[in-house]
């Protein structure tokens, strides 16, 4: 019984110390959107390399990604990203992700006639 109490106390103390050492979150950080943009860029590059995306599709998707990056930068510009400012890039990233999927899985291939 005493050993369990001692072990529990040690675990709680260690977790409290670890929690106290974590730095405060940057109020202008958007790690979710940033990670998503990087992932979507890889998906676009992979689609071009595999021939799933033709040049026109890839250019259109790149333009959407550039707009997302600009909107994210605008939200970060004042040093604080509010919940409302965070929602817009998240929704935009979701729509862009769906567009990448749609373009990669349509019947067009690189070298085929564009729509």
DSSP file (Angstrom, degrees, kcal/mol; ACC not computed):
  #  RESIDUE AA STRUCTURE BP1 BP2  ACC     N-H-->O    O-->H-N    N-H-->O    O-->H-N    TCO  KAPPA ALPHA  PHI   PSI    X-CA   Y-CA   Z-CA
    1    1 A X     >        0   0    0      0, 0.0     4,-1.9     0, 0.0     5,-0.1   0.000 360.0 360.0 360.0 -46.1    0.0    0.0    0.0
    2    2 A X  H  >  +     0   0    0      1,-0.2     4,-2.4     2,-0.2     5,-0.2   0.858 360.0  54.2 -66.1 -35.5    2.8    2.5    0.9
    3    3 A X  H  > S+     0   0    0      2,-0.2     4,-2.8     1,-0.2    -1,-0.2   0.914 107.4  49.9 -66.0 -42.6    4.7    1.6   -2.2
    4    4 A X  H  > S+     0   0    0      2,-0.2     4,-2.6     1,-0.2    -1,-0.2   0.906 111.5  48.7 -62.3 -41.2    1.7    2.3   -4.5
    5    5 A X  H  X S+     0   0    0     -4,-1.9     4,-2.4     2,-0.2    -2,-0.2   0.908 112.5  48.4 -64.5 -42.1    1.2    5.7   -2.8
    6    6 A X  H  X S+     0   0    0     -4,-2.4     4,-2.2     2,-0.2    -2,-0.2   0.915 112.7  47.7 -64.6 -44.0    4.9    6.5   -3.2
    7    7 A X  H  X S+     0   0    0     -4,-2.8     4,-2.4     2,-0.2    -2,-0.2   0.919 112.2  49.8 -63.9 -43.3    4.9    5.5   -6.8
    8    8 A X  H  X S+     0   0    0     -4,-2.6     4,-2.5     1,-0.2    -2,-0.2   0.911 110.9  49.7 -61.4 -42.9    1.7    7.5   -7.5
    9    9 A X  H  X S+     0   0    0     -4,-2.4     4,-2.3     1,-0.2    -1,-0.2   0.893 110.9  49.6 -63.7 -39.7    3.2   10.6   -5.8
   10   10 A X  H  X S+     0   0    0     -4,-2.2     4,-2.5     2,-0.2    -2,-0.2   0.905 111.1  49.0 -66.6 -41.2    6.4   10.3   -7.8
   11   11 A X  H  X S+     0   0    0     -4,-2.4     4,-2.7     2,-0.2     5,-0.2   0.927 112.4  47.9 -63.8 -45.0    4.4   10.0  -11.1
   12   12 A X  H  X S+     0   0    0     -4,-2.5     4,-2.2     1,-0.2    -2,-0.2   0.904 112.7  48.8 -63.1 -40.9    2.3   13.0  -10.2
   13   13 A X  H  X S+     0   0    0     -4,-2.3     4,-2.1     2,-0.2    -2,-0.2   0.911 112.9  47.5 -65.0 -41.9    5.4   15.0   -9.3
   14   14 A X  H  X S+     0   0    0     -4,-2.5     4,-2.2     1,-0.2    -2,-0.2   0.907 113.1  47.5 -67.1 -41.7    7.2   14.1  -12.5
   15   15 A X  H  X S+     0   0    0     -4,-2.7     4,-2.2     1,-0.2    -1,-0.2   0.872 111.4  51.6 -69.2 -34.5    4.2   14.9  -14.7
   16   16 A X  H  X S+     0   0    0     -4,-2.2     4,-2.1    -5,-0.2    -1,-0.2   0.895 110.4  48.4 -66.5 -39.6    3.7   18.2  -12.9
   17   17 A X  H  X S+     0   0    0     -4,-2.1     4,-1.2     2,-0.2    -2,-0.2   0.900 112.1  48.9 -67.1 -40.1    7.4   19.1  -13.5
   18   18 A X  H  X S+     0   0    0     -4,-2.2     4,-0.5     1,-0.2     3,-0.3   0.899 111.8  49.1 -66.1 -39.2    7.1   18.2  -17.1
   19   19 A X  H >< S+     0   0    0     -4,-2.2     3,-0.9     1,-0.2    -2,-0.2   0.883 108.0  54.0 -67.2 -38.1    4.0   20.2  -17.6
   20   20 A X  H 3< S+     0   0    0     -4,-2.1    -1,-0.2     1,-0.2    -2,-0.2   0.769 105.0  55.9 -67.6 -25.1    5.5   23.2  -15.9
   21   21 A X  H 3< S+     0   0    0     -4,-1.2     2,-0.2    -3,-0.3    -1,-0.2   0.575  79.7 106.1 -86.5  -9.4    8.5   23.1  -18.3
   22   22 A X  S << S-     0   0    0     -3,-0.9     3,-0.1    -4,-0.5    -3,-0.0  -0.530  76.0-117.8 -72.2 134.5    6.4   23.3  -21.5
   23   23 A X        -     0   0    0     -2,-0.2    -1,-0.1     1,-0.1     3,-0.1  -0.303  34.5 -92.0 -70.3 155.8    6.7   26.8  -23.1
   24   24 A X        -     0   0    0      1,-0.1    -1,-0.1    -2,-0.0     2,-0.1  -0.382  49.5-100.5 -65.4 143.8    3.6   28.9  -23.5
   25   25 A X        -     0   0    0      1,-0.1     2,-0.5    -3,-0.1    -1,-0.1  -0.404  34.7-112.6 -68.0 139.7    1.8   28.5  -26.8
   26   26 A X    >   -     0   0    0      1,-0.2     3,-1.8    -2,-0.1    -1,-0.1  -0.612  19.1-145.9 -72.4 122.6    2.5   31.2  -29.3
   27   27 A X  T 3  S+     0   0    0     -2,-0.5    54,-2.8     1,-0.3    -1,-0.2   0.679  99.0  50.1 -67.4 -14.5   -0.7   33.1  -29.8
   28   28 A X  T 3  S+     0   0    0     52,-0.3    -1,-0.3    51,-0.1     2,-0.2   0.328  86.6 115.5-102.3   6.9    0.1   33.6  -33.5
   29   29 A X    <   +     0   0    0     -3,-1.8    52,-0.1    50,-0.1     3,-0.1  -0.529  37.4 179.5 -80.4 142.6    0.9   30.0  -34.2
   30   30 A X     >  +     0   0    0     -2,-0.2     4,-2.6     1,-0.1     5,-0.2  -0.508  16.1 158.8-133.6  64.6   -1.2   27.9  -36.6
   31   31 A X  H  > S+     0   0    0      1,-0.2     4,-2.5     2,-0.2     5,-0.2   0.847  71.6  54.6 -63.1 -34.3    0.5   24.5  -36.4
   32   32 A X  H  > S+     0   0    0      2,-0.2     4,-2.0     1,-0.2    -1,-0.2   0.941 113.6  39.9 -63.9 -47.2   -2.5   22.6  -37.7
   33   33 A X  H  > S+     0   0    0      2,-0.2     4,-2.7     1,-0.2    -2,-0.2   0.895 115.2  52.8 -69.9 -40.0   -2.9   24.7  -40.8
   34   34 A X  H  X S+     0   0    0     -4,-2.6     4,-1.9     1,-0.2    -2,-0.2   0.920 111.7  45.6 -61.5 -43.9    0.9   24.9  -41.4
   35   35 A X  H  X S+     0   0    0     -4,-2.5     4,-2.3    -5,-0.2    -1,-0.2   0.895 112.8  51.2 -65.5 -39.8    1.2   21.1  -41.2
   36   36 A X  H  X S+     0   0    0     -4,-2.0     4,-2.7    -5,-0.2    -2,-0.2   0.898 107.8  51.9 -65.7 -40.6   -1.8   20.7  -43.5
   37   37 A X  H  X S+     0   0    0     -4,-2.7     4,-2.1     2,-0.2    -1,-0.2   0.912 110.6  48.5 -61.9 -42.1   -0.4   23.1  -46.1
   38   38 A X  H  X S+     0   0    0     -4,-1.9     4,-1.9     2,-0.2    -2,-0.2   0.909 112.4  48.9 -64.2 -41.3    2.9   21.1  -46.2
   39   39 A X  H  X S+     0   0    0     -4,-2.3     4,-2.1     1,-0.2    -2,-0.2   0.918 111.2  48.9 -64.6 -43.7    1.0   17.8  -46.5
   40   40 A X  H  X S+     0   0    0     -4,-2.7     4,-2.3     1,-0.2    -1,-0.2   0.857 107.8  54.9 -66.2 -34.5   -1.2   19.2  -49.3
   41   41 A X  H  X S+     0   0    0     -4,-2.1     4,-2.6     2,-0.2    -1,-0.2   0.910 108.2  49.3 -63.7 -41.0    1.9   20.5  -51.1
   42   42 A X  H  X S+     0   0    0     -4,-1.9     4,-2.7     1,-0.2    -2,-0.2   0.897 109.8  51.8 -63.2 -39.7    3.4   17.0  -51.0
   43   43 A X  H  X S+     0   0    0     -4,-2.1     4,-2.2     2,-0.2    -2,-0.2   0.899 110.7  47.4 -64.4 -40.4    0.2   15.5  -52.3
   44   44 A X  H  X S+     0   0    0     -4,-2.3     4,-2.2     2,-0.2    -2,-0.2   0.944 113.1  48.2 -65.2 -47.2    0.2   18.0  -55.2
   45   45 A X  H  X S+     0   0    0     -4,-2.6     4,-2.5     1,-0.2    -2,-0.2   0.900 112.2  49.4 -59.7 -41.9    3.9   17.2  -56.0
   46   46 A X  H  X S+     0   0    0     -4,-2.7     4,-2.3     1,-0.2     6,-0.3   0.885 109.3  52.6 -64.6 -39.2    3.2   13.5  -55.8
   47   47 A X  H  X>S+     0   0    0     -4,-2.2     6,-1.9     2,-0.2     5,-1.2   0.879 111.0  46.5 -64.9 -38.6    0.2   13.9  -58.2
   48   48 A X  H  <5S+     0   0    0     -4,-2.2     3,-0.5     4,-0.2    -2,-0.2   0.927 113.1  49.4 -67.3 -45.1    2.4   15.7  -60.7
   49   49 A X  H  <5S+     0   0    0     -4,-2.5    -2,-0.2     1,-0.2    -1,-0.2   0.870 114.9  43.7 -63.4 -37.0    5.2   13.1  -60.4
   50   50 A X  H  <5S-     0   0    0     -4,-2.3    -1,-0.2    -5,-0.2    -2,-0.2   0.618 112.6-116.1 -85.2 -11.6    2.8   10.2  -60.9
   51   51 A X  T  <5S+     0   0    0     -4,-0.9    59,-2.6    -3,-0.5    -3,-0.2   0.484  83.2 119.8  89.8   2.6    0.8   11.8  -63.7
   52   52 A X  S   <S+     0   0    0     -5,-1.2     2,-0.5    -6,-0.3    54,-0.2   0.778  73.8  49.5 -70.0 -25.5   -2.4   12.0  -61.8
   53   53 A X  S    S-     0   0    0     -6,-1.9    -2,-0.2    -9,-0.1    57,-0.1  -0.952  77.3-148.6-115.9 131.0   -2.4   15.8  -62.1
   54   54 A X     >  -     0   0    0     -2,-0.5     4,-2.6    56,-0.1     5,-0.2  -0.397  37.5 -95.4 -86.3 175.7   -1.9   17.6  -65.4
   55   55 A X  H  > S+     0   0    0      1,-0.2     4,-2.4     2,-0.2     5,-0.2   0.875 123.4  50.0 -61.6 -40.0   -0.2   21.0  -65.6
   56   56 A X  H  > S+     0   0    0      2,-0.2     4,-2.1     1,-0.2    -1,-0.2   0.918 112.3  46.6 -67.1 -43.4   -3.4   23.0  -65.5
   57   57 A X  H  > S+     0   0    0      1,-0.2     4,-2.4     2,-0.2    -2,-0.2   0.927 113.1  49.7 -63.3 -44.7   -4.8   21.1  -62.5
   58   58 A X  H  X S+     0   0    0     -4,-2.6     4,-2.5     1,-0.2    -2,-0.2   0.902 110.1  50.4 -62.6 -41.6   -1.5   21.5  -60.6
   59   59 A X  H  X S+     0   0    0     -4,-2.4     4,-2.0    -5,-0.2    -1,-0.2   0.907 110.7  49.5 -63.2 -41.4   -1.4   25.2  -61.4
   60   60 A X  H  X S+     0   0    0     -4,-2.1     4,-1.7     2,-0.2    -2,-0.2   0.913 112.9  46.6 -64.5 -42.5   -4.9   25.7  -60.1
   61   61 A X  H  X S+     0   0    0     -4,-2.4     4,-2.2     1,-0.2    -2,-0.2   0.879 110.3  53.3 -67.6 -37.6   -4.2   23.8  -56.9
   62   62 A X  H  X S+     0   0    0     -4,-2.5     4,-2.3     1,-0.2    -1,-0.2   0.885 106.6  53.3 -62.8 -38.1   -1.0   25.7  -56.4
   63   63 A X  H  X S+     0   0    0     -4,-2.0     4,-2.0     2,-0.2    -1,-0.2   0.900 108.2  49.8 -64.3 -40.3   -2.9   28.9  -56.7
   64   64 A X  H  X S+     0   0    0     -4,-1.7     4,-2.1     1,-0.2    -2,-0.2   0.902 110.6  50.1 -63.9 -41.1   -5.4   27.7  -54.0
   65   65 A X  H  X S+     0   0    0     -4,-2.2     4,-2.4     1,-0.2    -2,-0.2   0.879 108.4  52.7 -65.9 -37.6   -2.4   26.8  -51.7
   66   66 A X  H  X S+     0   0    0     -4,-2.3     4,-2.2     2,-0.2    -1,-0.2   0.894 109.1  49.7 -64.5 -39.5   -0.9   30.3  -52.3
   67   67 A X  H  X S+     0   0    0     -4,-2.0     4,-2.6     2,-0.2    -2,-0.2   0.902 109.9  51.1 -65.3 -40.7   -4.2   31.9  -51.3
   68   68 A X  H  X S+     0   0    0     -4,-2.1     4,-2.3     2,-0.2    -2,-0.2   0.915 110.2  49.4 -61.8 -43.0   -4.3   29.8  -48.2
   69   69 A X  H  X S+     0   0    0     -4,-2.4     4,-2.3     2,-0.2    -2,-0.2   0.902 111.9  48.7 -62.9 -40.9   -0.8   30.8  -47.2
   70   70 A X  H  X S+     0   0    0     -4,-2.2     4,-2.2     2,-0.2    -2,-0.2   0.907 111.5  49.0 -66.5 -41.3   -1.6   34.5  -47.8
   71   71 A X  H  X S+     0   0    0     -4,-2.6     4,-1.9     2,-0.2    -2,-0.2   0.883 111.8  49.2 -65.5 -38.0   -4.8   34.2  -45.6
   72   72 A X  H  X S+     0   0    0     -4,-2.3     4,-1.8     2,-0.2    -2,-0.2   0.909 110.9  49.7 -66.9 -42.1   -2.8   32.5  -42.9
   73   73 A X  H  X S+     0   0    0     -4,-2.3     4,-0.9     1,-0.2    -2,-0.2   0.885 109.4  52.2 -63.5 -38.4   -0.1   35.1  -43.0
   74   74 A X  H  < S+     0   0    0     -4,-2.2     3,-0.5     1,-0.2     4,-0.4   0.892 108.3  50.6 -64.7 -39.2   -2.8   37.8  -42.8
   75   75 A X  H  < S+     0   0    0     -4,-1.9     3,-0.4     1,-0.2     5,-0.3   0.856 114.0  45.1 -66.2 -33.8   -4.3   36.2  -39.7
   76   76 A X  H >< S+     0   0    0     -4,-1.8     3,-2.1     1,-0.2    -1,-0.2   0.595  87.7  94.7 -82.0 -11.8   -0.9   36.1  -38.1
   77   77 A X  T 3< S+     0   0    0     -4,-0.9    -1,-0.2    -3,-0.5    -2,-0.1   0.772  84.1  46.7 -59.2 -32.0    0.0   39.6  -39.0
   78   78 A X  T 3  S-     0   0    0     -3,-0.4    -1,-0.3    -4,-0.4    -2,-0.1   0.454 115.9-109.5 -91.2   1.2   -1.1   41.3  -35.8
   79   79 A X  S <  S+     0   0    0     -3,-2.1     2,-0.4   -51,-0.1    -2,-0.1   0.313  93.7  77.9  93.5  -9.7    0.7   38.7  -33.6
   80   80 A X        -     0   0    0     -5,-0.3     2,-0.7   -52,-0.1    -2,-0.3  -0.997  60.9-156.1-136.0 130.8   -2.5   37.0  -32.3
   81   81 A X        -     0   0    0    -54,-2.8    -5,-0.1    -2,-0.4   -52,-0.1  -0.917  19.4-154.6-106.7 110.5   -4.7   34.5  -34.2
   82   82 A X     >  -     0   0    0     -2,-0.7     4,-1.9    -7,-0.2     5,-0.2  -0.244  31.0-102.7 -76.1 170.0   -8.2   34.5  -32.7
   83   83 A X  H  > S+     0   0    0      1,-0.2     4,-1.8     2,-0.2    -1,-0.1   0.899 124.4  49.3 -60.7 -41.0  -10.6   31.6  -32.9
   84   84 A X  H  > S+     0   0    0      1,-0.2     4,-1.2     2,-0.2    -1,-0.2   0.904 111.2  48.8 -65.9 -40.8  -12.5   33.3  -35.7
   85   85 A X  H  > S+     0   0    0      1,-0.2     4,-0.9     2,-0.2    -1,-0.2   0.798 110.9  52.3 -67.9 -27.5   -9.3   34.0  -37.6
   86   86 A X  H  X S+     0   0    0     -4,-1.9     4,-1.5     1,-0.2    -1,-0.2   0.831 102.4  59.0 -76.5 -33.9   -8.2   30.4  -37.2
   87   87 A X  H  X S+     0   0    0     -4,-1.8     4,-2.8     1,-0.2     5,-0.3   0.890  98.0  58.5 -64.9 -40.9  -11.5   28.9  -38.5
   88   88 A X  H  X S+     0   0    0     -4,-1.2     4,-2.6     1,-0.2     5,-0.2   0.947 109.3  41.6 -59.8 -52.5  -11.2   30.6  -42.0
   89   89 A X  H  X S+     0   0    0     -4,-0.9     4,-2.8     1,-0.2    -1,-0.2   0.861 113.8  54.7 -63.7 -32.4   -7.9   29.0  -42.9
   90   90 A X  H  X S+     0   0    0     -4,-1.5     4,-2.0     2,-0.2    -2,-0.2   0.935 111.2  43.6 -65.3 -44.3   -9.0   25.7  -41.5
   91   91 A X  H  X S+     0   0    0     -4,-2.8     4,-2.4     2,-0.2    -2,-0.2   0.913 114.8  50.3 -64.5 -42.0  -12.1   25.7  -43.6
   92   92 A X  H  X S+     0   0    0     -4,-2.6     4,-2.6    -5,-0.3    -2,-0.2   0.903 109.6  50.2 -63.6 -41.5  -10.1   26.8  -46.6
   93   93 A X  H  X S+     0   0    0     -4,-2.8     4,-2.3     2,-0.2    -1,-0.2   0.875 109.7  52.1 -64.2 -36.8   -7.5   24.0  -46.1
   94   94 A X  H  X S+     0   0    0     -4,-2.0     4,-2.0     2,-0.2    -2,-0.2   0.933 111.1  46.0 -64.9 -45.4  -10.4   21.5  -45.8
   95   95 A X  H  X S+     0   0    0     -4,-2.4     4,-2.1     1,-0.2    -2,-0.2   0.904 112.6  51.1 -63.4 -40.9  -11.8   22.7  -49.2
   96   96 A X  H  X S+     0   0    0     -4,-2.6     4,-2.4     1,-0.2    -1,-0.2   0.891 107.7  53.0 -64.0 -39.1   -8.4   22.6  -50.8
   97   97 A X  H  X S+     0   0    0     -4,-2.3     4,-2.3     1,-0.2    -1,-0.2   0.911 109.1  48.8 -62.5 -42.1   -7.8   19.1  -49.5
   98   98 A X  H  X S+     0   0    0     -4,-2.0     4,-2.7     1,-0.2    -1,-0.2   0.883 110.2  52.3 -64.3 -37.4  -11.0   18.0  -51.1
   99   99 A X  H  X S+     0   0    0     -4,-2.1     4,-2.6     2,-0.2     5,-0.2   0.900 108.1  50.7 -65.7 -40.8  -10.0   19.7  -54.4
  100  100 A X  H  X S+     0   0    0     -4,-2.4     4,-2.4     2,-0.2     5,-0.2   0.941 112.4  47.0 -61.5 -46.7   -6.7   17.9  -54.4
  101  101 A X  H  X S+     0   0    0     -4,-2.3     4,-1.7     1,-0.2    -2,-0.2   0.945 112.6  49.2 -60.0 -48.0   -8.4   14.6  -53.9
  102  102 A X  H  < S+     0   0    0     -4,-2.7     4,-0.3     1,-0.2    -2,-0.2   0.916 114.0  45.0 -59.2 -45.4  -11.0   15.3  -56.6
  103  103 A X  H >< S+     0   0    0     -4,-2.6     3,-0.7     1,-0.2    -1,-0.2   0.863 112.8  50.6 -69.5 -35.6   -8.4   16.4  -59.2
  104  104 A X  H 3< S+     0   0    0     -4,-2.4    -1,-0.2    -5,-0.2    -2,-0.2   0.779 115.0  43.8 -72.1 -24.8   -6.1   13.5  -58.4
  105  105 A X  T 3< S+     0   0    0     -4,-1.7    -1,-0.2    -5,-0.2    -2,-0.2   0.267  89.6 102.1-108.3  11.6   -8.9   11.0  -58.8
  106  106 A X  S <  S-     0   0    0     -3,-0.7    -3,-0.0    -4,-0.3    -4,-0.0  -0.326  87.3-102.9 -82.9 178.2  -10.6   12.3  -61.9
  107  107 A X  S    S+     0   0    0     -2,-0.1     2,-0.2     2,-0.0    -1,-0.1   0.565  88.9 104.8 -82.0  -7.2  -10.0   10.6  -65.2
  108  108 A X        -     0   0    0     -5,-0.1     2,-0.3   -56,-0.1    -2,-0.1  -0.492  48.7-175.8 -74.4 143.7   -7.6   13.2  -66.5
  109  109 A X    >   -     0   0    0     -2,-0.2     3,-2.3     4,-0.1   -57,-0.2  -0.901  40.0 -79.4-131.2 161.6   -4.0   12.4  -66.6
  110  110 A X  T 3  S+     0   0    0    -59,-2.6   -56,-0.1    -2,-0.3     3,-0.1  -0.425 121.6  28.3 -60.5 133.1   -0.9   14.4  -67.4
  111  111 A X  T 3  S+     0   0    0      1,-0.4    -1,-0.3    -2,-0.1     2,-0.2   0.224  98.8 109.8  96.5 -14.3   -0.6   14.5  -71.2
  112  112 A X  S <  S-     0   0    0     -3,-2.3    -1,-0.4     1,-0.1     2,-0.1  -0.497  83.9 -80.3 -89.2 165.4   -4.4   14.2  -71.7
  113  113 A X        -     0   0    0     -2,-0.2     2,-0.1    -3,-0.1    -1,-0.1  -0.409  48.3-124.8 -65.4 135.7   -6.6   17.0  -73.0
  114  114 A X              0   0    0      1,-0.1    -1,-0.1    -2,-0.1    -4,-0.0  -0.458 360.0 360.0 -80.4 155.0   -7.5   19.6  -70.3
  115  115 A X              0   0    0     -2,-0.1    -1,-0.1     0, 0.0    -2,-0.1   0.475 360.0 360.0 -66.8 360.0  -11.1   20.4  -69.5
